[in-house]
Amino acid sequence: MPHRRTKAIMSALASLSNRQVRLARRPTGLPTRDDWSFTTEAVAEPGDGEVVVKTLALSLDPAMRGWMNDAKSYIAPVALGDVMRAGGIGRVVASRSDRLKEGDLVTGALGVQEYARFGEADARKAGLAKIDPRLGSITQWLNVLGMPGMTGYFGLMDIGQPKPGDTVVVSGAAGAVGQTVGQLARIKGCRVVGIAGGRDKCDWVVGELGFDACIDYKAGDVKAALKEHCPKGIDVYFDNVGGEILDAALARLARGARIVICGAISQYNNMQAMQGPKNYMSLLVNRARMEGMVVFDYVDRFPAAIAELAGYLKDRRMKSKEDVVEGIENFPEALTKLFTGGNFGKLVLQVSAG
Ligand SMILES: NC(=O)c1ccc[n+]([C@@H]2O[C@H](COP(=O)([O-])OP(=O)(O)OC[C@H]3O[C@@H](n4cnc5c(N)ncnc54)[C@H](OP(=O)(O)O)[C@@H]3O)[C@@H](O)[C@H]2O)c1
């Protein structure tokens, strides 16, 4: 039986409504507002073992574009009519579970909606876990301490295997994954060259984050700039964008280079054949290795990586930048910023102030 306080919370819940964003159709190219539908439902009371979580902020990720396609990937596509999948941070507002109590802050796949209800099996599937607000702000928990930070950490450390003195190049340098990769590589004693779109982003990664150089790919010839900034070749290339930039990096490898295939955002809205690397023979010549990674394979090791990265944030060896858009109703336009370069830092959708 729910106790008195829980009963009071449940009657308060009954007066709330849950705004949701659902996938209405599969997009062609860049998603538009017409690809989404907007629904409002009552907030259902938690049953035995269940919790209701209020969404505070959602992570907007390039991967969402792939989840909208009806194609085989590392995770099933979002079904038409379903609430869009999204990771986020929320607060438990009603609990009939022994694992979580009212007031707990949690991370997990909350979906693009204001409230989410989880039974025990759903909570496991959604990766619902408590977060420690002393380690970082809510937006940092979606950035350096969250999925992008874990991607940068394990992609660089496990696949890139940086050694002090190595030249590390990272594309998407001012984005969520890129900012962690570049700063971590600096901490590990590497020379770091970023690639980003626009002077402002390049100035920020060099001036604020301490990268050694940054190439504005929109301003000139990336291949020539890599030659200038990487005179001994590239030891680790962390690829967030694919396409022509990957080819330019392949043309500049050092012997024994490691290429981390993290993402290929330049290709996600490409409805023609995906552009693959042309310069792959450079792998042979340079005895180099190119390897893909998926962050979810490292979940068991997240706590140790979070502790390490939180330490760098605390002692200011690492900074973080988040680009916060307010309001669930703005989800469609906010998402497209990722594909136009409109975001500066980790893109976050703030759904509720508290
Ligand atoms: N493998 C995994 O487990 C995993 C996990 C998370 C993320 N990822 C991947 O990591 C990459 C970065 O994700 P993120 O969350 O950190 O995003 P982000 O870098 O914060 O945002 C995306 C950025 O991509 C750049 N971009 C967009 N279109 C581009 C194009 N045509 N050419 C070059 N750059 C382009 C834009 O920056 P500019 O203004 O600099 O162009 C944009 O701001 C994505 O490819 C994502 O899919 C992979």
The ligand as a Gaussian input file, in Angstrom:
#p B3LYP/6-31G(d) Opt

LIG

0 1
 N       30.105000       5.609000     -31.713000
 C       29.417000       6.030000     -30.658000
 O       29.132000       5.294000     -29.708000
 C       29.005000       7.467000     -30.623000
 C       28.438000       8.037000     -29.471000
 C       28.126000       9.407000     -29.485000
 C       28.355000      10.166000     -30.627000
 N       28.860000       9.561000     -31.734000
 C       29.146000      10.336000     -32.945000
 O       30.078000      11.335000     -32.612000
 C       29.924000      12.430000     -33.492000
 C       29.820000      13.719000     -32.691000
 O       28.643000      13.672000     -31.898000
 P       28.354000      14.836000     -30.842000
 O       27.211000      14.396000     -30.024000
 O       29.613000      15.212000     -30.184000
 O       27.848000      16.014000     -31.798000
 P       28.422000      17.503000     -31.846000
 O       29.821000      17.416000     -32.366000
 O       28.168000      18.169000     -30.555000
 O       27.482000      18.180000     -32.923000
 C       27.570000      17.835000     -34.258000
 C       28.588000      18.711000     -34.999000
 O       28.958000      18.047000     -36.200000
 C       29.471000      19.002000     -37.103000
 N       28.970000      18.743000     -38.454000
 C       27.698000      18.699000     -38.878000
 N       27.654000      18.446000     -40.200000
 C       28.949000      18.338000     -40.614000
 C       29.558000      18.091000     -41.881000
 N       28.821000      17.912000     -42.988000
 N       30.913000      18.036000     -41.932000
 C       31.664000      18.229000     -40.836000
 N       31.129000      18.470000     -39.602000
 C       29.794000      18.516000     -39.504000
 C       28.991000      20.379000     -36.626000
 O       30.114000      21.067000     -36.108000
 P       30.932000      22.118000     -37.040000
 O       30.265000      23.441000     -36.827000
 O       32.299000      22.011000     -36.505000
 O       30.778000      21.646000     -38.462000
 C       28.037000      20.035000     -35.475000
 O       28.037000      21.024000     -34.473000
 C       28.716000      12.122000     -34.351000
 O       29.132000      11.576000     -35.574000
 C       27.979000      11.067000     -33.539000
 O       27.158000      10.250000     -34.327000
 C       29.173000       8.248000     -31.754000

